[in-house]
Amino acid sequence: MNSVTNFLNYQPNCFLFHNFCQKHPLRCEIDEKESEDYRRYINYQLKKRLDFPAEEPDLYFGLVPEMEYFAKKYVKNILFEMEGIRLCSTNMMAYIEQPVDFSRWIPGGTGLVDCVIVSDDFLSITVYEHNRNIRVPVENNPKLILYALGTLEHFDSQYRIKRIHMNVFQPYFHYFSGIDANRESLFYMADRLTSKKKLVRIPAYAVCRFCEAKTVCEKLLALLGE
């Protein structure tokens, strides 16, 4: 379980997820490995398309046909965004599977951003989401905010970044959506996010509907049965 998930255990919308994975380790392990397979494969295809060094990934469950379809969608969207940025800039750079560190906000916080595009004062990040059941929003998305903060921290000394664009790619919902922010609004969202760490963890469907444990969480099911 990564540091983002560990942090979000303190958030209402991830109530008891850590305990769920302790009780059902096989299910969590399978879900995590399947997600990793898809993420690694689509990024492998993007690297090939951009003529980056690319080593074919060793997949846990092997290649399945829909991976090819998802990879084509992913590559198409990233290339379309890059073409738009090129119209306004001559020094665009792309980074795939970029490690980021957001421990300035979350102790020990690290992650891997699937695609980063940087140009002049503009930064764009794309994060892959594998959730099959619920569409993951770009608005008020803690993971997206933390990854954007870590990416900004990494590239801020090389570029004068003023504008940030954050994308979520969720292929099971044919979903590639983004949201814009400036530096001030991103740091404001970060302050709001980290200030919620001490909230009492109370289940509610509105905030638990994104959790993988929602169908078996005793606390949530008891609440909904009332």
Short mmCIF file of the C-alpha atoms (twelve columns), coordinates in Angstrom:
data_MODEL
# 
_entry.id   MODEL 
# 
loop_
_atom_site.group_PDB 
_atom_site.id 
_atom_site.type_symbol 
_atom_site.label_atom_id 
_atom_site.label_alt_id 
_atom_site.label_comp_id 
_atom_site.label_asym_id 
_atom_site.label_seq_id 
_atom_site.Cartn_x 
_atom_site.Cartn_y 
_atom_site.Cartn_z 
_atom_site.pdbx_PDB_model_num 
ATOM 1   C CA . MET A 1   0.000   0.000   0.000   1 
ATOM 2   C CA . ASN A 2   1.562   3.306   -1.059  1 
ATOM 3   C CA . SER A 3   2.029   6.434   0.995   1 
ATOM 4   C CA . VAL A 4   -0.959  8.175   -0.599  1 
ATOM 5   C CA . THR A 5   -3.252  5.364   0.541   1 
ATOM 6   C CA . ASN A 6   -1.690  5.390   3.986   1 
ATOM 7   C CA . PHE A 7   -2.387  9.110   4.274   1 
ATOM 8   C CA . LEU A 8   -5.919  8.733   2.994   1 
ATOM 9   C CA . ASN A 9   -6.642  6.252   5.771   1 
ATOM 10  C CA . TYR A 10  -7.061  9.398   7.851   1 
ATOM 11  C CA . GLN A 11  -9.665  10.729  5.434   1 
ATOM 12  C CA . PRO A 12  -13.407 9.940   5.727   1 
ATOM 13  C CA . ASN A 13  -13.603 8.631   2.146   1 
ATOM 14  C CA . CYS A 14  -11.112 5.814   2.838   1 
ATOM 15  C CA . PHE A 15  -12.636 4.549   6.064   1 
ATOM 16  C CA . LEU A 16  -11.031 1.301   7.284   1 
ATOM 17  C CA . PHE A 17  -9.476  0.511   3.895   1 
ATOM 18  C CA . HIS A 18  -6.226  -0.501  5.554   1 
ATOM 19  C CA . ASN A 19  -8.109  -2.864  7.867   1 
ATOM 20  C CA . PHE A 20  -9.993  -4.245  4.878   1 
ATOM 21  C CA . CYS A 21  -6.745  -5.162  3.132   1 
ATOM 22  C CA . GLN A 22  -5.502  -6.819  6.301   1 
ATOM 23  C CA . LYS A 23  -8.650  -8.973  6.391   1 
ATOM 24  C CA . HIS A 24  -8.716  -9.645  2.625   1 
ATOM 25  C CA . PRO A 25  -5.070  -9.548  1.515   1 
ATOM 26  C CA . LEU A 26  -5.555  -11.745 -1.575  1 
ATOM 27  C CA . ARG A 27  -8.291  -9.570  -3.048  1 
ATOM 28  C CA . CYS A 28  -6.276  -6.387  -2.479  1 
ATOM 29  C CA . GLU A 29  -3.146  -7.978  -3.912  1 
ATOM 30  C CA . ILE A 30  -4.940  -9.160  -7.074  1 
ATOM 31  C CA . ASP A 31  -6.568  -5.755  -7.623  1 
ATOM 32  C CA . GLU A 32  -3.263  -3.966  -7.131  1 
ATOM 33  C CA . LYS A 33  -1.355  -6.272  -9.503  1 
ATOM 34  C CA . GLU A 34  -4.027  -6.024  -12.200 1 
ATOM 35  C CA . SER A 35  -3.955  -2.231  -11.992 1 
ATOM 36  C CA . GLU A 36  -0.161  -2.265  -12.166 1 
ATOM 37  C CA . ASP A 37  -0.262  -4.487  -15.283 1 
ATOM 38  C CA . TYR A 38  -2.491  -2.050  -17.147 1 
ATOM 39  C CA . ARG A 39  -0.594  1.023   -15.989 1 
ATOM 40  C CA . ARG A 40  2.780   -0.381  -16.983 1 
ATOM 41  C CA . TYR A 41  1.547   -1.584  -20.364 1 
ATOM 42  C CA . ILE A 42  -0.060  1.701   -21.472 1 
ATOM 43  C CA . ASN A 43  3.057   3.599   -20.435 1 
ATOM 44  C CA . TYR A 44  5.211   1.106   -22.318 1 
ATOM 45  C CA . GLN A 45  3.200   1.817   -25.469 1 
ATOM 46  C CA . LEU A 46  3.517   5.568   -24.919 1 
ATOM 47  C CA . LYS A 47  7.287   5.265   -24.537 1 
ATOM 48  C CA . LYS A 48  7.483   3.368   -27.824 1 
ATOM 49  C CA . ARG A 49  5.338   5.952   -29.602 1 
ATOM 50  C CA . LEU A 50  7.598   8.767   -28.357 1 
ATOM 51  C CA . ASP A 51  10.776  6.821   -29.204 1 
ATOM 52  C CA . PHE A 52  11.786  6.673   -25.550 1 
ATOM 53  C CA . PRO A 53  13.834  3.737   -24.268 1 
ATOM 54  C CA . ALA A 54  11.223  1.069   -23.540 1 
ATOM 55  C CA . GLU A 55  11.519  -2.398  -22.098 1 
ATOM 56  C CA . GLU A 56  8.474   -4.619  -22.499 1 
ATOM 57  C CA . PRO A 57  6.963   -5.042  -19.024 1 
ATOM 58  C CA . ASP A 58  6.746   -8.400  -17.312 1 
ATOM 59  C CA . LEU A 59  3.006   -8.553  -16.567 1 
ATOM 60  C CA . TYR A 60  1.626   -10.440 -13.579 1 
ATOM 61  C CA . PHE A 61  -1.431  -11.745 -15.458 1 
ATOM 62  C CA . GLY A 62  -0.233  -11.474 -19.042 1 
ATOM 63  C CA . LEU A 63  -1.492  -9.371  -21.940 1 
ATOM 64  C CA . VAL A 64  -5.251  -9.182  -22.487 1 
ATOM 65  C CA . PRO A 65  -6.920  -7.686  -25.604 1 
ATOM 66  C CA . GLU A 66  -8.456  -4.680  -23.877 1 
ATOM 67  C CA . MET A 67  -4.998  -3.512  -22.792 1 
ATOM 68  C CA . GLU A 68  -4.206  -2.785  -26.442 1 
ATOM 69  C CA . TYR A 69  -7.407  -0.792  -26.830 1 
ATOM 70  C CA . PHE A 70  -6.812  1.178   -23.635 1 
ATOM 71  C CA . ALA A 71  -3.198  1.863   -24.615 1 
ATOM 72  C CA . LYS A 72  -4.297  3.295   -27.979 1 
ATOM 73  C CA . LYS A 73  -6.767  5.604   -26.241 1 
ATOM 74  C CA . TYR A 74  -4.145  6.696   -23.726 1 
ATOM 75  C CA . VAL A 75  -1.461  7.380   -26.327 1 
ATOM 76  C CA . LYS A 76  -3.931  9.251   -28.542 1 
ATOM 77  C CA . ASN A 77  -4.983  11.560  -25.707 1 
ATOM 78  C CA . ILE A 78  -1.429  12.265  -24.568 1 
ATOM 79  C CA . LEU A 79  -0.242  12.993  -28.116 1 
ATOM 80  C CA . PHE A 80  -3.210  15.302  -28.689 1 
ATOM 81  C CA . GLU A 81  -2.326  17.259  -25.558 1 
ATOM 82  C CA . MET A 82  1.324   17.447  -26.573 1 
ATOM 83  C CA . GLU A 83  0.415   18.794  -30.018 1 
ATOM 84  C CA . GLY A 84  -1.638  21.548  -28.416 1 
ATOM 85  C CA . ILE A 85  1.233   22.518  -26.112 1 
ATOM 86  C CA . ARG A 86  3.699   22.570  -29.029 1 
ATOM 87  C CA . LEU A 87  1.636   25.297  -30.691 1 
ATOM 88  C CA . CYS A 88  2.502   27.627  -27.813 1 
ATOM 89  C CA . SER A 89  5.998   26.491  -26.910 1 
ATOM 90  C CA . THR A 90  9.233   25.295  -28.455 1 
ATOM 91  C CA . ASN A 91  10.845  23.671  -25.419 1 
ATOM 92  C CA . MET A 92  8.271   21.105  -24.322 1 
ATOM 93  C CA . MET A 93  9.539   18.034  -22.473 1 
ATOM 94  C CA . ALA A 94  7.677   14.822  -21.566 1 
ATOM 95  C CA . TYR A 95  8.483   12.396  -18.759 1 
ATOM 96  C CA . ILE A 96  6.853   8.992   -18.340 1 
ATOM 97  C CA . GLU A 97  6.491   7.235   -14.976 1 
ATOM 98  C CA . GLN A 98  8.076   10.162  -13.189 1 
ATOM 99  C CA . PRO A 99  8.845   9.552   -9.474  1 
ATOM 100 C CA . VAL A 100 7.665   12.398  -7.257  1 
ATOM 101 C CA . ASP A 101 8.110   13.252  -3.595  1 
ATOM 102 C CA . PHE A 102 5.414   15.169  -1.713  1 
ATOM 103 C CA . SER A 103 6.777   14.516  1.781   1 
ATOM 104 C CA . ARG A 104 6.738   18.266  2.344   1 
ATOM 105 C CA . TRP A 105 2.989   17.836  2.831   1 
ATOM 106 C CA . ILE A 106 2.673   14.156  3.811   1 
ATOM 107 C CA . PRO A 107 5.451   12.466  5.815   1 
ATOM 108 C CA . GLY A 108 7.095   9.851   3.614   1 
ATOM 109 C CA . GLY A 109 4.851   10.765  0.696   1 
ATOM 110 C CA . THR A 110 6.055   9.478   -2.676  1 
ATOM 111 C CA . GLY A 111 4.402   8.383   -5.913  1 
ATOM 112 C CA . LEU A 112 4.772   7.737   -9.625  1 
ATOM 113 C CA . VAL A 113 3.110   10.103  -12.110 1 
ATOM 114 C CA . ASP A 114 2.276   8.284   -15.333 1 
ATOM 115 C CA . CYS A 115 2.956   11.211  -17.663 1 
ATOM 116 C CA . VAL A 116 4.382   14.675  -17.044 1 
ATOM 117 C CA . ILE A 117 4.557   17.388  -19.690 1 
ATOM 118 C CA . VAL A 118 6.474   20.573  -18.873 1 
ATOM 119 C CA . SER A 119 6.850   23.657  -21.010 1 
ATOM 120 C CA . ASP A 120 7.817   27.233  -20.075 1 
ATOM 121 C CA . ASP A 121 5.385   28.145  -17.270 1 
ATOM 122 C CA . PHE A 122 3.032   25.185  -17.840 1 
ATOM 123 C CA . LEU A 123 2.907   21.780  -16.137 1 
ATOM 124 C CA . SER A 124 0.568   18.902  -17.004 1 
ATOM 125 C CA . ILE A 125 0.288   15.576  -15.212 1 
ATOM 126 C CA . THR A 126 -1.735  12.475  -16.098 1 
ATOM 127 C CA . VAL A 127 -2.603  9.755   -13.599 1 
ATOM 128 C CA . TYR A 128 -4.017  6.351   -14.539 1 
ATOM 129 C CA . GLU A 129 -6.997  5.084   -12.517 1 
ATOM 130 C CA . HIS A 130 -8.103  1.457   -12.833 1 
ATOM 131 C CA . ASN A 131 -11.364 1.556   -10.850 1 
ATOM 132 C CA . ARG A 132 -13.992 -0.464  -12.768 1 
ATOM 133 C CA . ASN A 133 -17.018 0.486   -10.683 1 
ATOM 134 C CA . ILE A 134 -16.917 4.199   -9.878  1 
ATOM 135 C CA . ARG A 135 -15.716 7.080   -12.002 1 
ATOM 136 C CA . VAL A 136 -12.867 8.824   -10.230 1 
ATOM 137 C CA . PRO A 137 -13.352 12.605  -10.421 1 
ATOM 138 C CA . VAL A 138 -10.661 15.167  -11.139 1 
ATOM 139 C CA . GLU A 139 -12.274 17.686  -8.786  1 
ATOM 140 C CA . ASN A 140 -11.094 17.544  -5.160  1 
ATOM 141 C CA . ASN A 141 -9.079  14.403  -5.907  1 
ATOM 142 C CA . PRO A 142 -6.521  14.009  -3.066  1 
ATOM 143 C CA . LYS A 143 -4.209  11.725  -5.033  1 
ATOM 144 C CA . LEU A 144 -4.166  14.085  -8.013  1 
ATOM 145 C CA . ILE A 145 -3.460  17.094  -5.790  1 
ATOM 146 C CA . LEU A 146 -0.589  15.360  -4.005  1 
ATOM 147 C CA . TYR A 147 0.951   14.128  -7.245  1 
ATOM 148 C CA . ALA A 148 0.695   17.613  -8.753  1 
ATOM 149 C CA . LEU A 149 2.395   19.080  -5.686  1 
ATOM 150 C CA . GLY A 150 5.204   16.543  -5.877  1 
ATOM 151 C CA . THR A 151 5.675   17.159  -9.599  1 
ATOM 152 C CA . LEU A 152 5.682   20.920  -9.125  1 
ATOM 153 C CA . GLU A 153 8.289   20.584  -6.383  1 
ATOM 154 C CA . HIS A 154 10.456  18.423  -8.656  1 
ATOM 155 C CA . PHE A 155 10.436  20.734  -11.683 1 
ATOM 156 C CA . ASP A 156 10.038  24.127  -10.048 1 
ATOM 157 C CA . SER A 157 13.758  24.867  -10.002 1 
ATOM 158 C CA . GLN A 158 14.043  24.212  -13.763 1 
ATOM 159 C CA . TYR A 159 10.899  25.992  -14.957 1 
ATOM 160 C CA . ARG A 160 8.915   29.033  -13.851 1 
ATOM 161 C CA . ILE A 161 5.678   27.122  -13.509 1 
ATOM 162 C CA . LYS A 162 2.549   29.207  -13.039 1 
ATOM 163 C CA . ARG A 163 -0.161  27.003  -14.557 1 
ATOM 164 C CA . ILE A 164 -0.922  23.379  -13.684 1 
ATOM 165 C CA . HIS A 165 -3.182  20.961  -15.549 1 
ATOM 166 C CA . MET A 166 -4.178  17.663  -13.918 1 
ATOM 167 C CA . ASN A 167 -5.634  14.720  -15.876 1 
ATOM 168 C CA . VAL A 168 -7.242  11.445  -14.880 1 
ATOM 169 C CA . PHE A 169 -7.265  8.609   -17.399 1 
ATOM 170 C CA . GLN A 170 -9.839  5.974   -16.446 1 
ATOM 171 C CA . PRO A 171 -10.395 3.684   -19.455 1 
ATOM 172 C CA . TYR A 172 -13.294 1.639   -18.078 1 
ATOM 173 C CA . PHE A 173 -15.335 4.841   -18.198 1 
ATOM 174 C CA . HIS A 174 -13.849 6.037   -21.518 1 
ATOM 175 C CA . TYR A 175 -12.716 8.894   -19.367 1 
ATOM 176 C CA . PHE A 176 -9.856  11.317  -19.932 1 
ATOM 177 C CA . SER A 177 -10.631 14.490  -18.058 1 
ATOM 178 C CA . GLY A 178 -8.631  17.359  -16.662 1 
ATOM 179 C CA . ILE A 179 -8.790  20.345  -14.385 1 
ATOM 180 C CA . ASP A 180 -6.715  23.529  -14.355 1 
ATOM 181 C CA . ALA A 181 -5.141  25.255  -11.404 1 
ATOM 182 C CA . ASN A 182 -2.601  27.949  -10.717 1 
ATOM 183 C CA . ARG A 183 0.073   27.750  -8.050  1 
ATOM 184 C CA . GLU A 184 -2.001  29.580  -5.459  1 
ATOM 185 C CA . SER A 185 -5.097  27.423  -5.890  1 
ATOM 186 C CA . LEU A 186 -3.032  24.215  -5.805  1 
ATOM 187 C CA . PHE A 187 -1.383  25.170  -2.526  1 
ATOM 188 C CA . TYR A 188 -4.781  26.202  -1.167  1 
ATOM 189 C CA . MET A 189 -6.174  22.748  -2.035  1 
ATOM 190 C CA . ALA A 190 -3.136  21.195  -0.364  1 
ATOM 191 C CA . ASP A 191 -3.737  23.146  2.834   1 
ATOM 192 C CA . ARG A 192 -7.374  22.064  2.900   1 
ATOM 193 C CA . LEU A 193 -6.415  18.465  2.226   1 
ATOM 194 C CA . THR A 194 -3.751  18.185  4.921   1 
ATOM 195 C CA . SER A 195 -5.874  20.035  7.467   1 
ATOM 196 C CA . LYS A 196 -8.431  17.187  7.302   1 
ATOM 197 C CA . LYS A 197 -6.052  14.593  8.724   1 
ATOM 198 C CA . LYS A 198 -7.567  14.846  12.184  1 
ATOM 199 C CA . LEU A 199 -11.200 14.524  11.136  1 
ATOM 200 C CA . VAL A 200 -13.191 11.800  12.848  1 
ATOM 201 C CA . ARG A 201 -13.564 8.881   10.455  1 
ATOM 202 C CA . ILE A 202 -17.334 8.541   10.013  1 
ATOM 203 C CA . PRO A 203 -18.643 6.408   7.125   1 
ATOM 204 C CA . ALA A 204 -21.151 7.840   4.672   1 
ATOM 205 C CA . TYR A 205 -21.994 6.673   1.164   1 
ATOM 206 C CA . ALA A 206 -21.217 10.064  -0.367  1 
ATOM 207 C CA . VAL A 207 -17.594 9.806   0.737   1 
ATOM 208 C CA . CYS A 208 -17.161 6.009   0.791   1 
ATOM 209 C CA . ARG A 209 -18.479 5.258   -2.690  1 
ATOM 210 C CA . PHE A 210 -14.966 5.320   -4.200  1 
ATOM 211 C CA . CYS A 211 -13.573 2.851   -1.680  1 
ATOM 212 C CA . GLU A 212 -12.818 -0.696  -2.884  1 
ATOM 213 C CA . ALA A 213 -14.031 -1.981  0.495   1 
ATOM 214 C CA . LYS A 214 -17.485 -0.403  0.311   1 
ATOM 215 C CA . THR A 215 -19.355 -3.656  -0.402  1 
ATOM 216 C CA . VAL A 216 -17.954 -5.433  2.654   1 
ATOM 217 C CA . CYS A 217 -17.305 -2.591  5.118   1 
ATOM 218 C CA . GLU A 218 -19.283 -3.511  8.234   1 
ATOM 219 C CA . LYS A 219 -19.524 0.090   9.443   1 
ATOM 220 C CA . LEU A 220 -20.853 1.417   6.139   1 
ATOM 221 C CA . LEU A 221 -23.297 -1.458  5.617   1 
ATOM 222 C CA . ALA A 222 -24.623 -0.975  9.143   1 
ATOM 223 C CA . LEU A 223 -25.120 2.714   8.467   1 
ATOM 224 C CA . LEU A 224 -26.951 2.090   5.194   1 
ATOM 225 C CA . GLY A 225 -29.161 -0.502  6.886   1 
ATOM 226 C CA . GLU A 226 -30.418 1.941   9.464   1 
# 
